[in-house]
Amino acid sequence: MFYYFLYPLREVFFGFNVFKYITFRAAGSSVTAFLLSALLGRMVIDKLRALKVGESVRKGKDYASLHEHHKHKEGTPTMGGVLILGALCSAVLLWADLSNRYIWIALLATLWLGGLGFIDDYIKLRGKKKTRGMTAAMKLTGQLILGLGIGLILYTDPSIGDRLDIPFVKNLVVHLGVFYVFFAALVIIGTSNAVNLTDGLDGLAIGCVAIVALAYSGLSYMTGHSGFSEYLQLIYIPQAGELTVFCAAIFGAGLGFLWYNCHPADVFMGDTGALALGGALGAVAIMVKKELLLLLVGGIFVAEALSVIIQVFSFRYFGKRVFLMAPLHHHFQLKGWAEAKVIFRFLIVAIILALLSLTTLKLR
């Protein structure tokens, strides 16, 4: 919005020319999202508390050990994802070039999955019977419709097509044909659920999301910049640089939410935030052709998801548990690590992985 109203004023005052630059608008987007999230956070938390939208800590034989670590969180307001999404979308609408189709695709993924997560959270909190929310089939169907839709849109986009860039290898691109549509859906669904699985400790998921978003902000800028993409031998995608503004908004909104979500948390994001942010990162990774690099940048999400897959497979077919509890962060909790120690060590690893992913772009 600012781009349309203020950039034309450069004819009156040359200073308005800064709205032309993605880097300036990305910084503005990040700061705006942070301020909205941080300043409105207390009001949203109080409203959630008044509505009695509180976290329910699992009990029972299988969760007895974990319940001792988390029982103090009972009743903490959840569904705080509405704060993140509100700040994120507002900042993007203010600072992005709204004629850019990739911005609208990213917003579509965010709001669609945010709505899906909201319904899931609502069922959990307002259901007459004790429930874990939507059935897995219902949730997967909603994610699949979005994933296939975005996959089809991008498959027919000449700038993106069916190409799959292989990291660390020079000039190696695999063409997936129509299977790229299903691959894109897999990336969005997988990332969305992986972030959701990571959302189990105060500040862990949103901290990792902010780190990955910052990394993809840089990747988006380089992919959409003809000079940088040529130098680094990346696939050049015109207009993809505008996603820098979107990723910067995720980073800012994430930091603002972390102000209240850091240990001990005053609010949780719930599925409303986790599903939306994971899907948004997956969609960005597809649009800048860095889908496989997401495995490294979001290594914490990958480890969390794999720990659940391994645990379920091992117990179902061998009757043994590989981890004390899955996802992985609970395993370390039950090993005796303090919650804050688990969180900060995971965030340190997330930062290292993000830096490694950026520094290895030249290793092609």
N, C-alpha and C positions, 0 to 999 in steps of 0.2 A: 504493500500500500504506500509506504514512504517512497518507494522507488518511482511510483507514478506521479505522486503529488509534489515531491521535493526535487527529484532529479531534473525535471524540466525547468526549474527555477535557476539552473546554472547560467541561463542567459541573463538573469538579473544580478546574481552574485556567484562568482566562480567557485565559492566554497561548497556549494551544493553538488559540485561535480563528484564529491566523494561517494555519493550514493550509487555511482556507477560501479564501484569496485566491490566485488564479492567479499573480499577480506574485511572491509569496513562494515558491510551489512551483516556478515557472520558474527563479528564482535558485538554489534548492536543487538542482534538476535539473542546471543548468549546472555548478555547482561540483562536484557529485558525479561527473558525467561526466568533468570535467577531471581530478579527483584519481584516478579509476580508470584513466583512460587514461595519465596521467603516471606514476603510481606502479607500474603493472603493465607499462609500456612496455619497460623494460629486460629484464624476465623473458621477455616475449613475443619480443623480438628475439633473445635468447640461445637460446630454444627453436627459433625459425625457423632460426637459424644452425646449430644442432646437427642439425636435420633437412635441412640443405643446401638450404633453400628460397631460392635466390639468383636475382637478376635476371640475365637473359641479354641483353647488348647486341647489337643487330642489326649484322651485318657485310655486306659485299658492295659491289658497284659503286655501287648507288643510295644506300647509306648511308655511303660512305667518309668524306665530310666530317663528317657527324654523329658517326660513330664516334670521331673524334679528340676531340670534345668530351665524349663519354660513356663512353669505354673504362674510366675509373677507377671506374665504377659497377658493373662486372662483379662478380657475386657478392654484391652488397648484398642482404640479406634482403628478400623481398617477401611479399605476402599479409598485410601489416600491417592490412588492413581488418578482420581478425578482432578486433583490439584496439579499433578504433573502434566496431564494431557491438556488441561485448560491453559496452563502457562506455556507449554510447548506450541500448541496450535495458535494461540494469540500472537506469540513472538514471530512465528513463521508468516502469518498473515500480514503482520506489520512490516517485516523486513525483506521478505523474499520477492522475487520477480514472479508474480502470479500468472504470467503468461507461460511459464515453464511447466511442461506436462509432467516432468519427473517430480516436481514438488507436490502436485495433486495426487500422483500415485502413492507417494510416501504418506501423505495425509490420509488417503483412503485406507491404506493398510493400518495406520495407527488408530483411526476412529472405528474401523470395522472390528478390529480385535479388541479395542477398548470397550466397545459395546458388548462384545461376546463375553469378555471378562466381567463386565458390570452385571450382566445377567447371571453369570455363574456365582459371583459374590452375593448377589441379591437372594438367590435361591438358598445359598448356605445360611444366610443370616435371617431370612424371613420365612423360610419353610416351616410348616407346622410340625413336620417330623425332622428328626436329626438326619441331616444329609450332608454329603460332601459336595453338593452343587450339581451342575449339569453332568449327565452321563458322558463317559469318554467318547461315545459314538456321536453324540450331539455336538460336543466341542470340536471334535475332529472334522465333522461335516462342515461346520462354519468356517474352520480354518482352511479346509480343502477348497471350498468355493472361492474364497478370496485368493488363495495361492494359484489356482488354475486360471482365474480371471486375470491376475497380474501377469502370470507367465505367458498367457496368450497375447496380451497387449504388448509385452516386451518382445515376444517372438516375432511379431509383425512389425516391430520398429526397426527400420534399416540400420540405425546406429548401434543397435544391440544384437538383434537376430538370435542365432542359435550358437554363437561362439562361446566357448568356455576357455578362459585364460588359465594356463598352468603356471603357478608361481615358481620362481627361481629358475625357470628354463627359458632360454632365449628363443623368441619367435615360435613358440609352440602353442598352437591354438587348436582345440578339438571342436569339431562341429557336431552337435548332438541332434540336429534335425528337429522334428516335431517333439522328440523326447525332452527337449529343453523346457517345454511347458511344464512337464511333470517334475523336472529337476528344480525349476524355480519354485514350484509349490512345496517341494520337499525342504528347500532352504528356509522358506518362510515359516512353515509348520515346525520344523526342527528348532529353529532359533527361538521362536515364540515359546515353545514348551521348555526349552533348555533354560531360558531366563526364569520362567515360572518355577522350575525345580530349584533354581539357585536362591529363590526368594524365601529363605528360611531363617536367616539371622539378621539382626539389626544392621542395616546399611550395606549388607553384602551385595545384594542384587543391584541396587541403584548405584552403588559405587563402581561395580564392574561395568554396568551399562554406560555410565558417564565416561569411563576410560575408553571403552570400545568406540563410543560415539565421537570422542575427540580424535581417535586414530582415523576413523572413517571420514571425519571432516577434512583431514589432510589428504586422504586418499581421493576423496571426491574432487578436491581442488586440483590435484595433479592430473586426474583423469580428464577433467574438463578444460585443462590448459594445454594448448597445442605444443607450446615450448617444452614444458615439463614432461608431458607424456612422450614426446619424441626423444628427449634426452634419456628418460628412464626406460624407454622401449615398452611403454604401456599402451593398451588399446585406448585410442583417443575417442571420447564420446562427447560431441558438442552439446552444450547445455547441462551436462552432468555436474559441472562445477557449482551450479546453484544449490545442489544438495549439501554443499558446505554450510549454507545458512541453516538448513534443516537439522543437520547433525550438531551444529553449534547450539541450536535451541534445545536439543535433547540434553547436551552437556550442561547448559545453564539451568534448565528445569530440574535436572538430576541433582545438581549441587544445592539448589534451593530446597528440594525435598529432603536431601541428606541432612540439612540443618535440623530437621525434626525427627528424622529416621535413624540418626546415629545412636549408638548404644549408650544408655538405654532408650529405646525408641518411644516417641510420643504418638506415632502413627505408623501404620503399615500400608504399603501400596495395594496389596491384594492382587487378585487376578486382573482387575481393571487396569492396573499399571503394568504388571509383569508381562501379560500376553501381548499388550499393545507395543511396549517398548522392544520386546524381542522380535516381533513381527516387523516393526519399523526398521530395525537394524538389518534384518534379513533382506527386506525390500531394497534398502540402500546398497547392500553388498551386491545384489543382482544388477542393479542399474548402473553401477560403476565397474561391473565385470570383475569383482574381487570376491566371488562366492567362496572359492576354495581357501583363500587367505583368511576368511572368517574363522576357519578351524584353528588358526594360530592366534589371531587377534583376540578372539573370544575363547581362548583355551580353557578358561575357568568354566564357562558354560558347557563346553564339550566334556570336560572331566566330570562335572556334576551329572550330566545326562548319561554318560557311559557308566557311571557308578550304579545308577538305577537299573540300567539294562543288564549289566553284569550280575547284579544282585538278584534280580528277578529270574534270569536264566539259570543261574547256579542253584538257586533254591528250588526252582520248579523241576529241574532235571537231575540234580544231584543231592537235593535235600540239605545243602550246606550254604551258609552265608559267607561271602567273601569279605564283606564289611560289617562292622558292628551294627551299623544302620546306614541306609542310603536315603537321600543323596549324601555325597561325600563330606559335606561340612558337618553333618551329624555324626559321622564316624569319628572325626577328630574330637568332637565334643565329648563323646562317650569314652574316648581314650584319656580324657582328663584335661584337655586344653580348655582354658577359659574362653568364653564366647568372644570377647574382645580380641584375644590372641588369634583365634581362627579367622576372624574377619580381616584383621590387618595383614596377616600373612597371605591370605588369599588375594587381597588387594595389591600387595607388593608383587605377587606373581603376575597378576593381571597387568600391572604397569610394565613389568619386564617384557611380557609377551607382546604388548602393544608397541613398545620401543623396538623390539626385535623385528616385528613385522614391517616397520617403517625402514629400519636400517638395512634390511635384506632386499629391498626393492631393486637395488643396483646389482644384486647377485643373480644375474640372468645370463 
